[in-house]
């Protein structure tokens, strides 16, 4: 199964939401479609960033990429309910390296 990663910048919390609600929303959204291998919060350039790694069912290359982008977008929509987001990247693991798709 191909492995993908999302990197989503978080620029603020929506009122009434605790910080942990951001990761919970992201993981729960992705888990509706895929197996989430890992999740972590990093600070990139002083901005919090969610990193989630997940597997997509193997079909054909472009279809897998499309499914990963669609799922990442759905995850971002879920996070937007509790936080304000910035840029979203979707990467695919290929021969031990992460490359944007």
C-alpha positions, 0 to 999 in steps of 0.5 A, a space after each residue: 500500500 502506498 504511503 502518503 503524508 499531509 503537512 497542514 499549517 495551523 495559524 490559530 484556534 477557533 474560540 472554545 476549542 482546546 489545542 488537542 482538538 486540532 489533532 483529534 479532528 485531523 486523525 478522526 477525519 483521515 481514519 474514516 478513509 485510511 489507516 493512519 500510520 502516525 501523527 505528530 505536531 511540529 513547529 516549522 518556521 515558528 508555525 505549528 504544523 500537523 504531520 499525518 502519515 497514512 496508507 491508500 489502497 493500492 490501485 493505480 498511481 494517479 488514482 492513488 494520488 487523487 485519493 490522497 489529495 481528496 482525503 487531505 482536503 477532507 481532513 483540512 475541512 474537519 480541522 477548519 471547524 476547530 482551527 484556522 489553517 494555512 498551507 496544506 501539502 500532500 506528499 507520497 513516499 517513493 523509494 524512501 523519499 517524500 515527494 509532493 504530489 
